[in-house]
């Protein structure tokens, strides 16, 4: 028998904004409303862009640390079998996959 291919979605800093505009997801996970679309700051310091990146990374970390039940809800809402969350922690890239 052939194995059923599992649907995978990767949530990272690039795809986070599109996830945050999904009203069904935001209704279940209100912390996603904090997602800030990256806007360029002044060319010298890019303070606004850096602040948005830090805030969005915190949201990604919150997604990764959700309870098993909340992770199941997220997979159901998105219609996938596997979710991979990528974020930075202590200057290291973390990739967490949950089925």
VENCORVEN-V870707 format. One record per residue. RES is the residue in three letters. PSI is psi in radians with two decimals (none if undefined). OMEGA is omega as a letter, one per 30 degrees, with the letter a starting at -180 (* if undefined). D_FIRST is the distance of its C-alpha to the first C-alpha in Angstrom with 1 decimal. Layout:
res=RES psi=PSI omega=OMEGA d_first=D_FIRST
res=RES psi=PSI omega=OMEGA d_first=D_FIRST
//
This chain:
res=UNK psi=2.39 omega=a d_first=0.0
res=UNK psi=2.49 omega=l d_first=3.8
res=UNK psi=2.46 omega=l d_first=6.5
res=UNK psi=2.27 omega=l d_first=9.2
res=UNK psi=2.29 omega=a d_first=12.3
res=UNK psi=2.45 omega=l d_first=15.2
res=UNK psi=2.28 omega=a d_first=18.6
res=UNK psi=2.42 omega=l d_first=21.3
res=UNK psi=2.38 omega=l d_first=25.1
res=UNK psi=2.21 omega=l d_first=27.7
res=UNK psi=2.05 omega=l d_first=31.1
res=UNK psi=-2.96 omega=a d_first=34.0
res=UNK psi=-0.49 omega=a d_first=37.7
res=UNK psi=-0.70 omega=a d_first=37.0
res=UNK psi=-0.10 omega=a d_first=34.5
res=UNK psi=-0.67 omega=a d_first=36.4
res=UNK psi=-0.74 omega=l d_first=38.9
res=UNK psi=-0.55 omega=l d_first=36.4
res=UNK psi=-0.64 omega=a d_first=34.9
res=UNK psi=-0.31 omega=l d_first=38.4
res=UNK psi=-0.14 omega=l d_first=39.3
res=UNK psi=1.89 omega=a d_first=36.4
res=UNK psi=-0.55 omega=l d_first=38.5
res=UNK psi=-0.65 omega=l d_first=35.6
res=UNK psi=-0.77 omega=a d_first=34.9
res=UNK psi=-0.58 omega=l d_first=38.6
res=UNK psi=-0.65 omega=l d_first=39.2
res=UNK psi=-0.58 omega=a d_first=36.8
res=UNK psi=1.45 omega=a d_first=37.8
res=UNK psi=-0.41 omega=a d_first=41.5
res=UNK psi=-0.27 omega=l d_first=41.9
res=UNK psi=-0.29 omega=l d_first=40.1
res=UNK psi=-0.22 omega=l d_first=43.3
res=UNK psi=-0.14 omega=a d_first=44.9
res=UNK psi=2.27 omega=a d_first=43.0
res=UNK psi=2.26 omega=l d_first=45.5
res=UNK psi=2.34 omega=a d_first=45.0
res=UNK psi=2.19 omega=l d_first=46.4
res=UNK psi=2.36 omega=a d_first=49.8
res=UNK psi=2.41 omega=l d_first=51.8
res=UNK psi=-2.83 omega=l d_first=54.8
res=UNK psi=2.73 omega=a d_first=57.9
res=UNK psi=-0.46 omega=a d_first=57.4
res=UNK psi=-0.89 omega=a d_first=59.3
res=UNK psi=-0.36 omega=a d_first=57.3
res=UNK psi=0.69 omega=a d_first=54.3
res=UNK psi=-0.75 omega=a d_first=54.7
res=UNK psi=-0.73 omega=a d_first=53.0
res=UNK psi=-0.70 omega=l d_first=49.9
res=UNK psi=-0.73 omega=l d_first=49.8
res=UNK psi=-0.71 omega=l d_first=50.3
res=UNK psi=-0.70 omega=l d_first=47.4
res=UNK psi=-0.71 omega=l d_first=45.1
res=UNK psi=-0.78 omega=l d_first=46.0
res=UNK psi=-0.77 omega=a d_first=45.6
res=UNK psi=-0.60 omega=l d_first=42.2
res=UNK psi=-0.63 omega=l d_first=41.1
res=UNK psi=-0.67 omega=l d_first=42.2
res=UNK psi=-0.74 omega=l d_first=40.1
res=UNK psi=-0.72 omega=l d_first=37.0
res=UNK psi=-0.66 omega=l d_first=37.8
res=UNK psi=-0.69 omega=l d_first=38.2
res=UNK psi=-0.75 omega=a d_first=34.7
res=UNK psi=-0.51 omega=a d_first=33.3
res=UNK psi=0.25 omega=l d_first=35.3
res=UNK psi=2.83 omega=l d_first=34.4
res=UNK psi=2.86 omega=l d_first=33.3
res=UNK psi=-0.67 omega=l d_first=29.7
res=UNK psi=-0.76 omega=l d_first=30.4
res=UNK psi=-0.64 omega=l d_first=31.9
res=UNK psi=-0.68 omega=l d_first=28.9
res=UNK psi=-0.75 omega=l d_first=26.6
res=UNK psi=-0.76 omega=a d_first=29.2
res=UNK psi=-0.78 omega=l d_first=29.2
res=UNK psi=-0.68 omega=l d_first=25.4
res=UNK psi=-0.79 omega=l d_first=25.7
res=UNK psi=-0.72 omega=a d_first=28.7
res=UNK psi=-0.27 omega=l d_first=27.2
res=UNK psi=0.67 omega=a d_first=23.8
res=UNK psi=2.91 omega=l d_first=21.8
res=UNK psi=-0.53 omega=a d_first=19.5
res=UNK psi=2.37 omega=l d_first=21.3
res=UNK psi=2.33 omega=l d_first=25.0
res=UNK psi=2.22 omega=l d_first=26.8
res=UNK psi=2.21 omega=l d_first=30.6
res=UNK psi=2.24 omega=l d_first=32.8
res=UNK psi=3.02 omega=a d_first=36.5
res=UNK psi=2.43 omega=l d_first=39.4
res=UNK psi=2.11 omega=a d_first=40.9
res=UNK psi=0.80 omega=l d_first=44.0
res=UNK psi=0.35 omega=l d_first=43.5
res=UNK psi=2.43 omega=l d_first=40.0
res=UNK psi=2.23 omega=l d_first=36.9
res=UNK psi=2.30 omega=l d_first=34.5
res=UNK psi=1.97 omega=a d_first=30.9
res=UNK psi=2.16 omega=a d_first=29.3
res=UNK psi=2.29 omega=l d_first=25.7
res=UNK psi=2.43 omega=a d_first=24.6
res=UNK psi=none omega=* d_first=21.3
//
